[in-house]
Amino acid sequence: MRHEDREITSINDLVNSLRAQTVAREILWFRGHADRDWKLVPGLGRNQAHLAKETEVIKRFVQLSVPHLTEPPPKTDWEWIFLMQHYGVPTRLLDWTESPLTAMWFAMNGDASTENKDGAVWCLAPLELNRHARFRGKLENELPGFDADEILDGYLPDRQAGGQGKNAVAATGPRNSRRIAAQLGNFTIFDRASEPIEEIGDKNHVWRWIVPAHARPNLLEELRLLRLTELSFFPDLDRVSKLTRELLA
C-alpha cells in the first residue's frame, strides 16, 4: 500500500493523518469499515455463487419494485443498479465518500459483531486506481461517469458473462438520492472477476488508518460533539423517529 497502516484514536489524529499522507489537489475518496479485516469488495462479490445470479437478481428486483415506486422508474440499467444499491440489494458497486468524517462515522457504527473489533478508514486515490486498469475518462485527470461515458458499459451485467478479468474502476454518478448526496457518495464498479481493490497492482492507490477498538468510545463522543448522527448520513423519517425516541431512553 502507498503508506503503512497508521493508528487513529481521535479526530485530531485523523486531521494529522490527512496532513501527513495526502497530496494537495489529489482526488481522494474514503470508506469506513467496522472491522479492519473486511476486504474492499462489493456486496455481490463476497459470494461467487451470488455473482452468477446477478442478472436474475436484477430482473426480480425490477419485477417486484415497480408497483412500489413513488417516482418515475429508472430509465437505464445503471439507474436500476443504483436504486438496488440504495435499498440494500447486493450489487457490484462499492460505496465511497469524499468526506473522511463520514468514513469515520461508518467505521465506528457497526453492529454487535464488530463492537470489539478494530475498525479501519480506507483511503483511495481513484485516478491512480483507474490507471491500473488503463482506464480513463475523456481527459487524463477526469473520472468517468455512469450513463455519461460509454467506456463504463463493459461493466454492465449483460456484458459480464464469466467476467472479463478487468480491474475495478472508480466512477462518478448522479447523486439522485438524499442519502447519496448527504454522504458525498461515489462508487467503484467491479468486474465479476475483479480482485479486491487493496490487492490490485502495486497497491499505490490505497492505504488505511486503523481505529483500535479501545478508541471507539472516544471517537463516538467526538463525532457526537461535532453533531454527526445517523440523520447526517441517512436523512429520512426513520432516522428522525429513532433520534426522537432516544429522548425517552
N, C-alpha and C positions, 0 to 999 in steps of 0.2 A: 504494500500500500504506500501511498505518497508519503505519509507520516506514520510514525509509530503511535500505538494507542496512547491516549492522554486521558488522565483521570479528571472528572468533573464532579465537584461536590457542592458547588454554589453557582448562582447566576454570575457572580464575579469571575469565577473560573471559566465560565462559558464565554464571557466577553474577552478575557485574556487569551483564550484559545483562538478565538476569531482573529484577534490582532496578530497572534504569532503565526498562524497557519493559513491565512488567506491572502490572496494577491489582489491588489487594487483592480477593480473593474472586471475581475474574472466572474463569470456567472457561476453561482453555487446554489445547489439545492440540498435539502436536509430531510432526514427521515428518522423518526424515533421508534426504537424497539424496546419493549418492556423486558426482553430477555436478550442479553448480548450474544447468545449463541444462535439466534434466528438468522437465517441467510436472507440475502436480498433477492428473493424470488417472489413472483406474484402468487395470489391465492390459487389459481388454476394450475400453477406449475409445481405445487407441492405434492402432487399425486399424479404419476404418469398415466394411470388409468383414467383420471378425470380429463386430462388433455385430449384423449381420444374421443371424448364425448362433447367437445366444445360446441360444435355446430348443433348438436342435438339439444344442448342446454339453451343455446340462444333461441332456437325455434320454439322451445317450450316456454321460455320467458315471454317472447313476443305474443304467443298464443294466449297466455293466461293474463298478461298485464293490460292488454288493450282496453278491456271494459272498465278498468280502474284508473285510467289516465285522466287527470284533471285538466291537462293542457294538450295541444295537438301532438300526435305521436311523432317520434323521431323520424327523420327523413332519410338518414343514411345509416349504413352498417356501423360506422364509428359512433354515431349518436346513440344507437341502441346499446352498444357496448359500454358507453359512459353511463347510461341510465342503469344498466345492470350493476356496474361498479358502485354507483351511488347507493343502491339498495342492498348491497352486501352480497351479491352473487359473485362467486369467484370468476375472474377473468385473467387475461394475460397482461393486464395493466398493473403497474405498481405505483402507488401514490408517493409523491414528494412534495415538499413545501419550500417556498423561498424564505421562510422565517425560521431561524434556529430556535426561537422561543416556542413556536408551535411544535417543532420536533421534540423539544424537551418535554413539553406537556404530555405528548403521546408516550414518550419513554417512561414517564412517571406514573401513567394511568393505565396500568394493565388490569389483570383480574387476580383472583386469589392464587392462581397457579404461579404468578410471577412476583408476588409481593416480597419474596425473599431472594429474588434473583437480581444480579447486576443488570442494569439496562445499558443502552447504547444510543448515541446520536450519530447517525451516519452522515457523512459529507460527500457530495458528489459534484464533480466538475462535468456537467453534461456534454459540453462541446468536446472534451477530451474523450469521454465515453464514445461519442459518435465517431471520432477519428479512428478508434479501434475497429469500428465496423465499416470504415471507409464510407461514411455516411454523412452527407452534408445537406443543408438547406440550399436555397438558391444562392446565398452568399456564404463565404467561408466561415464567418462568425455568426451565422444565423441558425437557430434551431428550427427544424421542420415542424409543420403544424398539421394536426389531424384535419382531414377534409380540406386542407389548403395545399398540400404537397402530395402529388400522386406517388412519389417515391415511397411513401409510407404504406401504400396499398398492398405491397407484398407481404405485409404482416396481417392482413385481413384473414379471418378464419377460413374462408373458402379457397384461399391460396396457400394453406398451411398443411396440405396432406403430407403427413410424416415429418413435417418440419424441414426447414431448408438449411439448418445449421448456422444461421446468421446470429450475430451478437445482438443483445438487447440494445435499443436505441432510445434516446431521450427526445421528447417532442412536447410541444405546447398544444393546448386545446382550448376551446371556448369555456370560460368559467360560467357555465349555463345553469348553475345551481347556487343557492346561497351558501351551501356548505363548502363547495369548491372555492368560491370567492373568499369566504371567511378564512379558509385555511391556506390561501395563496397557493393553490394546488397546481402542480404539473405532474407529468407521468413519464415513466419508461414503459415501452411496449416490448414484449419478449416474443421471439420466435419459439415455436414449440420445442425446439432442440437447443435453446439458449442455455449457456452456463449461468450460474448466479453472478450478479454484477461484480462482486468482490473477487471473483476468480478469473475475470477476463484479462487477457493480455498481460502487460507489465504492471497492472493494478495502480498505475499512476493517477487514475481518475477518481480514486475513492480512498477514504480513511474514516476513522471513527473516534469518538470520545466515549470513554467508558464511565458509566454512572454507577458507583458501588451501591449495593442495597442499603447500607447503613446511612447513605446520604439522602435517601428518598424522603424522609420526613422533613428535613430542612429545605430541600428543593421544592416540595409541595407547598410548604409555608411561604417561600419566597414567590412562587408563582401566584399564590392566593393574594399576597400583598400587592402584586402587580395587576390584580383584578383579572387574571386569566382563569376562566372557568370553562366548564363544558359549553355554556352558552356562547362563549367566544368563538368556538370552532364548530358547533352544531346549533346554528341559530334557528331553532324551531320550538313549537309549543311544548313538545315532550320535555325538552330541557328546561324550559321556563317552569313547567309543573314540578319537575324534580327539585330545582333550586328553591322553589317556593315551599315545598314540603319540608325542606331541611330546616326551616324556621321552627317547625314543630318538634324537631328531634330533641 
